[in-house]
Amino acid sequence: MQADRQEHFDIAVVGGGSAGVAAAVSAARLGAKVVLVERYGFLGGAATNALIMTYDGFLYRRDEPEWAVGGIGRELLDRLAGFGSRVEPVLSPNRNWVLPFNTESAKAALDDLVLEAGVAVRLHALLIDVRCGNERIESLIIADHLGRLEIVAGAFVDASGEGDLSELARVPMAFVEQPRYAASLCARIAGVPADVVVDRALLSRIGAAVPENERRATLRADGGFVLRLPENGDLWWMGVDVLTDGLSSNSLSDGEQKCRATAWAFIRQLRRIPGCERATLVGTGVQLGVRETRHPLARHMISEAEALVGCRVSNPVARAAWQLERHDTPGKPTVAFIGGEGFYDIPADSIRAEFIENLWLAGRTVGADRAAFSSLRVMGTAFATGQAAGAAAALALQGRSDYPALRATLIDQGAIL
């Protein structure tokens, strides 16, 4: 596939979510010339495109909030305050510490973070092809409204979530035949007075009142997850699940439409609650919150057993502290908690793609079996694995591929290992 234009960089990062931003900033701060490719018109990934308004995985599951992720992720949280978004740990009904935030604040803070680091950002850019040779990626082909652009680079980071870069580079995929975890629709609801106590019991009762013929997707029987946004008192609610392959336009179209219809059916029942007659849906994500699609093969695939015992390793690049949270059945998530010290190490080989020498993995593409993946996929952990992948890629271009150099760099960047 011929390109109309060509650009040259040291490192190309695909995907502008938590992992991709952290990878790009980490590499740029090490002197690399970095480009960050994102299909939407803003950064943030699921935080902004799926309206997931809590950062999970930053803190251990303990009685008091303690940080498991530092570095660039923590820096982003601090920057949000400058946009009027208070980011303070909140204890969820599952006794996990989560960090509510404002999505518009996140978009602006992420812009500032990458631009100050000197990262070249290519928004509205869709990856469509990859050129490879001798077990290395040579360049990417991206498409925008002007045509095709070839990006030539020495190293690459797949932070696409769906493993698009790895797929095009022909990295083998694990668990291809497995059904994927359910996706969720996140919604912002206005018009619910502050004196109305909105908890799972109320949400469950409202959901149960939705007629069967209006349930095109699954309403969680327990009501799902809800919190009041600190800035304006709106509700953020995640309680609609649907099965989708997360990749094809056919499956995604079906899932999106079913979830929207079901969310509005829920709103109609919510309006029957005294005081909530003017409740309305004021926002959903520009896409579903897709949890799982492809699993690129890494040089080490973290196992469920390793995660459950809180495995420590000699070459960690990040810590995963979020519970193993599987969504095999829509509306019925299952949870298993991490043993040991309440976290497990992500080893350096889990962010290295198998068979492609200059490809690093970050966020949802990190190497793991499906159970361990259900823990490390969350955004807090994605910041940590992204930072590690970006640093590793930059150091490799400098001829410093040894683990001690990577560890020292990550610690210097504020990472927790």
N, C-alpha and C positions, 0 to 999 in steps of 0.2 A: 504494500500500500504506500503510494507516494505521498509525501507531505508538501504543502505549499510553502512552509516556513520552517526554520530550524533555529534552535537555541541550545547553548552549551552551559552545563552546570557541573559542579562536583557531585552533588547528591540530588536526586529527585525523590520526593515523598508523595505518595499517592494516598489521598484521603485527608481531609482537613478537620477531623474530629479530635477528641482529646489526645489520642495516640499520635496522630499526624502532626498536630501543632507542637507537642512536646518533642517529637523527633526532629522536626525542622529547626526549632529554636535551639535545641541542644547541639545539633551539628553546626549551625551557623555560629554559635558562640565559641566553637572550636576552630573557627576560621574557614569553614567550608562555604563555598558558594552554593546556596540551596534554593530549590524551587519547590513549592507546595501546590499540588494539583487538587482541586476540589470541584465537584460537579454542581454544587449549589452556589448561590450568590453570597454566602456567608460561611464562616467557620463554626465549629462546635460539634459537628456530628449529631449523634442522637440527642444531645443536650438541647440543640436548637432546631434540628430538622424534624425531630419526633416529639418535641415539647416535653422531654423528660426533665423536669424541673428540680430534681435532686441529684447531687453528686454522691454516688455510693462507692464504698471501698476505700475511702480515705482514712477511715478510723477502724481500730480493732473493735470487736464485739465485747466490750468490757463495761463495768459499772460506771466508769467515768470516761469521758472522751480522751483517747490517746491516739496519736497520729501514726499510721502505718505507711503513709505516702508523704514525701516532702518534695523538694526540688521545684521544678517548673510548675507542677500541679498546684502546690501551695502558693506559689507566686501569683498564679492566675486568680486564686481565691482572694488573695489580698488586693489585687487590682480591682476586683468587682466592687469593693467598698467605695472606690472613687467614682463609681457610676450610680451610687445610691442603693446598691444591693447588699444588704447585710447578709453575711454568710456565717451562720453560727450553727454548731451541731444540734440536731434535734433527735430525740430518742423516738424511734418508730414503734408501732404496736408490736413488731417482732423483736423489739429490743436491740435493734441495730441503730447505729448513729448515722444519720443522713444529713446532707447539707443542702437545704433549699436555696434557690437562687433565681434571679430574673433572667430570662433568656435573652432579652434585648441588651441587657447589661453585659451578658457573656459575649454576644457577638462583637460589641465594641471593644471590650477588654482583650479579646483574642486578636482582633485586628491590631491593636496597639502592641501586643506582645510579640507578634511575628514581624511587624514592620520595624520595631525598635531593634530587633535582632538582625535586621538586614535580609530577611527571607523574601524572595520573589514569590508573590502569590498569584496563582492563575485560577481565579474563580470562574464559574460557568464553563468549566473544561471537563470533558468526558473522555476518559481513557478508552481507546478503541483498538489499540494494537501494540505489540512489543516486538522489538528486533533483538534476537539473541544469537550468540556464537561462542563456541568453546566453553559451555557451561557458565556463561556470563550474559547478563542483560546489557545490551549496547545502547538502546534508546527506547523511548516511548513515543507513541503517536496519540495525540489528543485531538479532539474535535471541538471547535466552537463555531459561532455563526459566521466567522470569516473563512472557515475551512479547516484544514488539517495542519497541525504543528508537530514537528519532531523535536523531542527533547533528548539530547545526548548527555549522558552523565557517566561517572565512574562507579557510583554506588546507588542503590535504590532501597527504599523502605516501603513495604506494603502495609499501609494503615487504612486500607479501603474498607475494612469491616467484612465485606463479602469476598475477600481474597481475589479481587479482579486481576490485580497485577500478577499474583502467583499463578492464577489460571492461565493467563495469556502467555506466561513464561514457561508453561507446561510443568510446573511443580506438581508432583502427584498429590492427590487429595485423599484424605482419610475419611472413613465413615460416609461414603458417598450415598449408599443405599438407605441410610437411616432417615426416618421422618425427622423434621426439624422442630425445635422448640416453638411453641406458640408465640406469635407476635401480639403486641398490645397497642391499643389506641389510648393516648393520653389526652386529657381534655382540661380546659380552663373554664370554670363555671362562675358566672357573676350573678348577683341578685339574690344571694342567700344571706339573710341578716345575721349579724354577729351573734345574736342571742339564740340562734338555732344551733343546737349541738349536733354537729355532723360527725358521726362515728360509724364504725362498721355495722353496728346494729341497724342504724337508720338506713344506710346504703343497701344493706341486705334486704330490708323490708321494701324499699323502693324498687329494687331490682326484681323481687319476687312478684311485684304487681304488674310488671311489664307483660302484656299478652304474648303468648307463645308465637303467634303469627308475626310479631314485630321483633322477635329475637333472631335476627339474621346472623349475628355473631354470638359469642358466649358471654353472658354477664356472670362475673364471679359471684358464687353463692355467698361468700363472706363479705361482699361489698367492695372488695379490692382495697386499694391504698388511697387515702385522702389526707390532705393537710391544707390549712389556711395559709395563703401567701402573706408574709409579714408586711409588705408594702401597702396592700390595698384590701385585704380581707377576702379576695376571690378564693375559690377552691381550686386546688389541683387534684385531679382524680384519675386513677388508672384502674379501671375495672372491667374493660372490654377486651376479650382475647379472641384470636382467630388463627387458624392454621393457614400458612402460606409457605411456598418454597422460598420466598424472599428474593427471588432472582428474576423470574419471568414476568413480563408485563401482564400476561393473562392472570397469573395467580395473585400478583400484587393488586391489580385492578379489582378483582373480586373481593379480596380481603379489605381493601380500603373502603369500598362501597358498603360492604356488610357492616363494618365497624361504625361508620358514620350514621347509618340508618339506626343501628341499635343504640348508639349514644343519644340520638334525638328521641328515641322511644323512652329512654331513661329520663331525659329532661322533662318530657310530658308528664311522667308520673311524679317527678320531683315537685312540679308545680302544684300538685295536690296537697302538699304539706303546708299547713298554716304558716303564713309569712313568706312563703317561697313562690308565690304566684307569679312573680316577675323573674324568676330564675331563667337564665339563658346560657347557651353555649357560646362563649366569646372567642374560643380558640382551640384548634387541634393542630397537630404537627403537619408539616407538608408531606410527611410520609409516616407510615406505621413505625412503631418501635420494634424493629426486627432484631431478634436475639441471636439467631443462628442461621448460617447458610453454609459456606464452604469451610473446610479445615485443611489448610496447606500442611504438608508434611514437613516438620522441623527435625533438626538433628537429635533433639530429645523431646518426646511427647510426654508431658506431665500426666501422671496417672491419677485416677480417683484415690487409690490407696495412698499415694504420696501426699495428696491434698488433705485427706482426712486425718492423717497422723501429724500433720504440720511438719512435713519433711524439711530439714535444713540441708544445704549443699555447700560445697567448697567454692563454688563460683556463682553466687547469686547476683542478679542484676536488678531485682525488685522483690517486693513482698506482696502476696495476695492475702487479704484479710477478710474478704466478703465470703459469706456462707456459700456452700454448694446449693444452688437454687435452680432446680430443673423445672421446665415448663413443658413436659411431654404431652400433657392433656390440657386443652384450653380450660381456663377457669380453675384449675387444680394444681397450683405449684407445689412442689415438694422440696423440703429443706433438710440438709445435713450440715452439722456444724464442724468447724475445723478443730482438731485436737491440738496437742502440744501447747505451744505458746499462743495459739489463736491465729496463726498465720502459717503459710508455707513459702519457701523460697522459689522464685522463678529462676532457673539456671540459664547461663549464657547460651547454651546450645538450643534452648527453646525459642530464642529470637533469631535463629539462623535457619534459613530455608535449606532443605535438603536438595542437593544436586546443583544449585545455583550459587556460585561463589560470592557474588556481590549483591545478594538480596537478604535484607533483614526483615523480620516480622514484628508487628506491634499491634497492641489492642486485641481485637477479636481474632486476629490471624495467628496469635502466639500458639506454639505447639502444645497441644493437650488433648487428652481423650474427652469425650462429651461431658462427663461428669465434672472433671476438673475445669473444663472450659466454662461450665455454668457458674463458676466462682470468679475466674479471672477476667471474664468478659466485661465487667462493670467499668464505669468511666474513671473512677479514682485509680484503679489498677492500670487502666489504659494509659493514663498520664505517665505512670512509672515505667511501663514497658516501652512506651514510645520514646521517652527520654533515653532509655538504655539503648534502644535500636539506633537512634540518631547519633549518639555518642560513639557507639561501636562502628558505625559506618564511616564516620569522620576519622576516627583513629586508624581504621584499616587503610584509608587513603594516604595517611601519613606514615604507613609502614609500622604501626604500633597495634598489632592485633592480639597482643598478649592480654590475659585476663587482669593481671595486676595493674596495667595501665588503664583499663576500662574501669576497674573498681575505684582507683584513685580519682579518676575524672568524675565519676558519678558522685562520689562523696564530696568532691570539691563543688559540684553543682547542687549540693543540698539534698541528694537522694538518701533514703533510709535503707540500709542493707544489713 
